Amino acid sequence: MLTIWGLKNSANVKKVLWCLEELNVPYQQIDVGGKFGKLNDAEYLKMNPNAVIPCLQEDDFILWESNAIVRYVAAKYGQDTLYPASLQERASVEKWMDWGICNLFPPIKQFMISFIRTPAGQRDHNIISQSLAEIEKLLKIVDDTLSHQTYLSGTKFGMADIALAPLVYLWLNVEIERPSFPNLERWYQLLTARPAFQKIVMIEIS
Ligand SMILES: N[C@@H](CCC(=O)N[C@@H](CS)C(=O)NCC(=O)O)C(=O)O
């Protein structure tokens, strides 16, 4: 049985669980991180010395970094579906996965910490505005791209959508003023029709 260590409401864990659900792979999920702690326990650090989630365990095989886990799961169980056979298609998908973790995740994380996880009276509005400005700049690139392709992964749903949509979900589902990104909105609506997206990604934000 494949085990995923991590919280269901972490965007990086959602990627992995969503990918497994899309491919109908059986798994168990164990709560660690957030209010459950344990990330600095010796037992967890032996698996993931970075003390972050998610972490995959499959018999003796341990894998950390959410995008690496998504790639592994897609390559193992989704050769006919999520894992592009063509090198160029795969590189184009992986480009978005790298972009998501390097560019989009840092301001989303900053926004999560300073807005969602900070009580209203204690928020630093400068930090919140800066992170929102950065997120909007980056999502404009996503919106422009989606003006000429159905999915971030190309013509078909794939790993790039899985890696990016849990981050976009956070921004789209909190009470803030947002610019209109019609192509991104269309893409998001398309994803909301997927049962695995509804089950894993569309949950309460905390
Ligand atoms: N680059 C790492 C980032 C992992 C990460 O930052 N995870 C966050 C949750 S999204 C975490 O472990 N935070 C500590 C906690 O939730 O207690 C990955 O993609 O797996």
The ligand as an SDF file (V2000), in Angstrom:
LIG
                    3D

 20 19  0  0  0  0  0  0  0  0999 V2000
    9.0810   22.0870   -2.1940 N   0  0  0  0  0  0  0  0  0  0  0  0
    8.3230   21.3310   -1.2320 C   0  0  0  0  0  0  0  0  0  0  0  0
    7.5650   22.3140   -0.3350 C   0  0  0  0  0  0  0  0  0  0  0  0
    6.8360   21.5840    0.7640 C   0  0  0  0  0  0  0  0  0  0  0  0
    6.1730   22.5350    1.7420 C   0  0  0  0  0  0  0  0  0  0  0  0
    6.5650   23.7170    1.8840 O   0  0  0  0  0  0  0  0  0  0  0  0
    5.1850   22.0220    2.4500 N   0  0  0  0  0  0  0  0  0  0  0  0
    4.4930   22.8180    3.4450 C   0  0  0  0  0  0  0  0  0  0  0  0
    2.9690   22.6450    3.2890 C   0  0  0  0  0  0  0  0  0  0  0  0
    2.3790   23.1980    1.7190 S   0  0  0  0  0  0  0  0  0  0  0  0
    4.8590   22.3260    4.8370 C   0  0  0  0  0  0  0  0  0  0  0  0
    5.3370   21.2140    5.0020 O   0  0  0  0  0  0  0  0  0  0  0  0
    4.6250   23.1500    5.8540 N   0  0  0  0  0  0  0  0  0  0  0  0
    4.8200   22.7540    7.2240 C   0  0  0  0  0  0  0  0  0  0  0  0
    3.5440   22.3340    7.8820 C   0  0  0  0  0  0  0  0  0  0  0  0
    2.5010   22.2520    7.2040 O   0  0  0  0  0  0  0  0  0  0  0  0
    3.5630   22.0820    9.0980 O   0  0  0  0  0  0  0  0  0  0  0  0
    7.3600   20.3820   -1.9590 C   0  0  0  0  0  0  0  0  0  0  0  0
    6.9060   20.7540   -3.0570 O   0  0  0  0  0  0  0  0  0  0  0  0
    7.1070   19.2720   -1.4830 O   0  0  0  0  0  0  0  0  0  0  0  0
  1  2  1  0
  2  3  1  0
  2 18  1  0
  3  4  1  0
  4  5  1  0
  5  6  2  0
  5  7  1  0
  7  8  1  0
  8  9  1  0
  8 11  1  0
  9 10  1  0
 11 12  2  0
 11 13  1  0
 13 14  1  0
 14 15  1  0
 15 16  2  0
 15 17  1  0
 18 19  2  0
 18 20  1  0
M  END
$$$$
